[in-house]
């Protein structure tokens, strides 16, 4: 009996031991399977390659925008091939339909205006339908002009490029005034950065050349030693192309380009600044996008002058300059929108009563 008992106990022990081994094995298999699934590389679906015929069709119906400074023009469609030269921002290039190399997904064969041919990286440039060329070009230019990561020299190049492109005769009417207004805006931002950084043209030949190139559009304030875009650049643009879709924007830039002048208590100076800028905008664009903003500013300025009529600095004999400014402002205010006229004209009437007797 004792022997049977020990044999039975041995069988039980072996069964329990085998069950534990099987369980451990199953756990190991499950754990290994999960680990394998986690660590196994994900199979990516192979990207569909564009057919050569589709590339040719797409490129031949697109215009190319160079949205960077210093893009390499390679001799062949290969990173290691010779660099013929670096392209400027926005430099006009055309798809080279006569290229002897077979079309490649990563490269575009291009031809420059000077006849030079080569290849540029497709991933760097913007290929767009012809109707989107101007808007894409100006969007990319403004993005870089406003970026703090783009240096002063690069912004000079972008500004020069946009002015050059605007003078090619490719754009007329609304498109012309738009690109010229934007070019003036880019010039303003570039010159503002120069003033902010205290860059002196005398010590920087490239900047001196840049300023000479745009000297007819700039003013220099000897008191502050700073350059400004002449607001007349924008006003003349409006006079040449009145009532176009982008006239309002050009008028806004003209107003904002007026340099800040410390007139002190000089009444003629203060009135002239208001007339030449914000009131002129209201006069030319009675339904413009900035009417409410400029009306508010004008009412605030004129209100501070006329709050106490006895303190208006127009002592007798009143200068002809003050009289002329008041009369011109009244004429402008009489022809602006009725709502704006109602807010501005009473202040001018007070000035007239106190200064022109």
LINKAWO-V148449 format. One record per residue. NEAR is the number of other ideal C-beta (glycine too) atoms within 8 Angstrom. D_FIRST is the distance of its C-alpha to the first C-alpha in whole Angstrom. Layout:
((NEAR | D_FIRST) (NEAR | D_FIRST))
//
This chain:
((4 | 0) (5 | 4) (6 | 5) (7 | 5) (8 | 6) (8 | 9) (8 | 10) (8 | 10) (8 | 12) (8 | 14) (8 | 15) (8 | 17) (8 | 18) (8 | 20) (8 | 21) (8 | 23) (8 | 24) (8 | 26) (8 | 27) (8 | 29) (8 | 30) (8 | 32) (8 | 33) (8 | 35) (8 | 36) (8 | 37) (8 | 39) (8 | 41) (8 | 42) (8 | 44) (8 | 45) (8 | 46) (8 | 48) (8 | 50) (8 | 51) (8 | 52) (7 | 54) (6 | 56) (5 | 57) (6 | 58) (3 | 62) (4 | 63) (4 | 65) (4 | 69) (4 | 71) (4 | 73) (4 | 77) (4 | 79) (5 | 82) (8 | 85) (6 | 87) (8 | 91) (6 | 93) (8 | 91) (12 | 92) (10 | 96) (8 | 96) (10 | 95) (11 | 97) (8 | 100) (6 | 100) (11 | 99) (8 | 101) (13 | 99) (13 | 99) (13 | 99) (10 | 97) (7 | 97) (9 | 99) (6 | 99) (12 | 97) (9 | 97) (14 | 99) (15 | 97) (8 | 99) (8 | 96) (10 | 93) (7 | 91) (4 | 90) (3 | 91) (10 | 94) (6 | 97) (9 | 98) (8 | 102) (6 | 103) (8 | 101) (12 | 102) (9 | 103) (13 | 102) (14 | 103) (9 | 105) (8 | 106) (10 | 104) (7 | 104) (11 | 101) (9 | 102) (6 | 102) (5 | 104) (7 | 101) (3 | 100) (9 | 96) (4 | 94) (9 | 92) (8 | 89) (8 | 87) (7 | 88) (11 | 91) (12 | 95) (13 | 98) (14 | 101) (11 | 104) (12 | 106) (4 | 110) (4 | 111) (6 | 110) (9 | 107) (9 | 104) (10 | 100) (14 | 97) (17 | 95) (10 | 92) (10 | 91) (5 | 88) (8 | 91) (13 | 94) (8 | 94) (11 | 95) (10 | 97) (8 | 99) (7 | 103) (4 | 103) (8 | 101) (11 | 102) (10 | 104) (7 | 102) (11 | 99) (12 | 101) (12 | 103) (8 | 99) (12 | 98) (15 | 101) (11 | 101) (8 | 97) (14 | 98) (13 | 101) (6 | 99) (7 | 96) (3 | 96) (3 | 94) (9 | 97) (5 | 100) (11 | 103) (7 | 104) (11 | 102) (15 | 104) (12 | 107) (11 | 106) (17 | 105) (15 | 108) (10 | 110) (13 | 108) (16 | 108) (11 | 112) (8 | 113) (12 | 111) (11 | 113) (6 | 116) (8 | 115) (5 | 116) (4 | 113) (11 | 113) (5 | 116) (8 | 116) (8 | 113) (9 | 111) (11 | 114) (14 | 114) (14 | 110) (14 | 110) (11 | 113) (14 | 112) (12 | 108) (12 | 110) (16 | 112) (10 | 109) (15 | 107) (14 | 110) (12 | 110) (11 | 107) (14 | 107) (12 | 110) (8 | 109) (10 | 106) (11 | 109) (9 | 110) (6 | 107) (7 | 106) (5 | 110) (8 | 110) (6 | 114) (8 | 115) (5 | 117) (4 | 114) (9 | 112) (5 | 114) (8 | 112) (12 | 112) (10 | 116) (8 | 116) (11 | 114) (11 | 116) (7 | 119) (7 | 118) (11 | 118) (7 | 121) (4 | 122) (9 | 119) (13 | 119) (8 | 121) (7 | 121) (10 | 121) (5 | 123) (4 | 122) (5 | 118) (5 | 118) (8 | 116) (10 | 116) (12 | 116) (12 | 116) (9 | 119) (12 | 119) (7 | 122) (12 | 120) (14 | 118) (10 | 121) (8 | 123) (13 | 120) (13 | 120) (7 | 124) (6 | 123) (10 | 121) (7 | 121) (3 | 119) (9 | 116) (5 | 112) (10 | 112) (13 | 115) (10 | 113) (9 | 111) (15 | 114) (15 | 116) (12 | 113) (13 | 112) (17 | 116) (14 | 116) (6 | 113) (14 | 115) (10 | 117) (8 | 117) (4 | 117) (6 | 120) (4 | 121) (8 | 124) (5 | 124) (5 | 127) (8 | 129) (12 | 129) (10 | 130) (10 | 127) (11 | 125) (13 | 126) (9 | 126) (11 | 123) (13 | 122) (12 | 124) (8 | 123) (12 | 120) (10 | 118) (15 | 121) (13 | 122) (16 | 119) (18 | 119) (10 | 122) (8 | 121) (12 | 118) (9 | 118) (5 | 115) (12 | 113) (5 | 110) (12 | 111) (14 | 113) (6 | 112) (7 | 110) (13 | 114) (13 | 116) (8 | 114) (9 | 114) (13 | 118) (11 | 118) (8 | 117) (10 | 119) (13 | 122) (9 | 121) (7 | 121) (11 | 124) (11 | 126) (6 | 124) (6 | 127) (8 | 130) (4 | 132) (6 | 130) (13 | 130) (7 | 132) (9 | 135) (4 | 138) (3 | 141) (3 | 142) (9 | 139) (7 | 139) (5 | 139) (7 | 135) (13 | 134) (11 | 136) (8 | 135) (12 | 132) (14 | 132) (10 | 134) (9 | 131) (13 | 128) (12 | 130) (8 | 131) (13 | 127) (13 | 126) (8 | 128) (6 | 127) (12 | 123) (9 | 121) (5 | 122) (7 | 119) (13 | 119) (11 | 123) (8 | 123) (9 | 121) (16 | 122) (11 | 126) (8 | 127) (12 | 126) (13 | 128) (9 | 131) (11 | 131) (15 | 131) (11 | 134) (9 | 136) (8 | 135) (13 | 136) (8 | 139) (3 | 142))
//
